[in-house]
């Protein structure tokens, strides 16, 4: 018979983790901090994904994702076409059809890829949403 060992709960105030989902317009976005600064790197890695749920069946060739953080971030990298807001707690990431990766149909699921930001310990995502989704199709689908 084994001896009972009381479980131990550890609290680390510097960690913030969770999945954040929000919809806006016709698009639902999820974002999750998947890697914290450690072992010589000074940035957070955030995985973002989206679902285009266009009830009217439209195509989408451009979208702007708004990510609100609990503290100031400095943009490091992503596969977005353009980014604004670095040096504040809100980033706007624009994904466009022009780079060949972000045209999607009415009910498509889309991997938006990793977002990398630099920030102080304790970073959390307050909200994520699609603040703009185009209702056009440039390639005749």
DACOR-V63401 format. One record per helix or strand of 2 or more residues. SS is the DSSP state (H for helix, E for strand). FROM is the first residue (numbers start at 0). TO is the last residue. If there is no record, write none. Layout:
ss,from,to
SS,FROM,TO
SS,FROM,TO
This chain:
ss,from,to
E,18,23
E,26,34
E,43,51
E,61,76
E,81,83
E,87,95
H,96,98
E,108,117
E,124,132
